[in-house]
Amino acid sequence: MKWYIMTDLEGACRVERWVQCDGSELHYERLEARRFITAEANATAAGIIDADPDADIVLWDGHGPGCIDPSLLDPRVSFIPHGWRIPAPFGLTSEFAGAFVLGTHSRAGTPNGCLAHTMAGNVIGYWLNGREIGELAGRMAMAGGLPDGPVPVLLVSGCNFACAEAHELVPEVLTVETKLSLAPERAQHRPPATVHAELRAQAAAAVHARDDIPPFVVPAPYTVRAKLTEGSSLDWYLRHPHTTRIDEQTAEQVTANLYETWI
């Protein structure tokens, strides 16, 4: 069967500072962070293969400047680097039996959320059909809104707040906590070996439970709202179709096509 892994970086174990995630250069802290999330991806892939030895696994690197070290990625995994260079849904189709979202962080405005944000540092918040969402909800909605049939997100990994968000969206989803968020750039990290073992075990369990975990489906039409910090430009949002300016900080889009939106 086919399985899809999406990765971000801020929610990985031992990642807690912005300098580890930026894309300005491949300095040692960022290289180290790439090794951390790649190890988590490999553990997840191993668990999928434990449960489905003939698994066809595709991994999309969803972190803006990239987070996967391809030289360390399990050779059994197909790889889409820097997925922002292709349009959503980034290679995901209804052919996949399930998706796995790794390295997840909490949404913008989360009190004490480690590296909490939604897409960019100047975003106060996103709302989808009146519900405040973060990047995780956007990824899950993307999987659940495929035009040829929904794909369930089976497993989410990240900080405690990110895992709580996942359960708010789909109570049945499996989760692995990588760390306990303490402050915007501080966390209590679990032992990596423990995280990797849990990812492998939970990934295998997710494959077996795929029929019991529903997709996150948001019905059309879609009303998407973005509110930015004072003084930020809305120009990027206003370039999207069917988008209007609500006020100096807020843009709103109404569309029947989820993949036209900025989530």
Secondary structure, DSSP 8 states (H G I E B T S, - for coil): -EEEEEE-STTSTT--SGGGT--S---HHHHHHHHHHHHHHHHHHHHHHHH-TT-EEEEEE-STT----TTTS-TTEEEE-SGGGS-TTTT--TTEEEEEEEEE---TT-TT-TT--SSSTTEEEEEETTEEE-HHHHHHHHHHT-TT----EEEEEEEHHHHHHHHHH-TT-EEEEEEEEEETTEEEE--HHHHHHHHHHHHHHHHHTGGGS------SSEEEEEEE-TT---HHHHTSTTEEEEETTEEEEEES-GGGS--
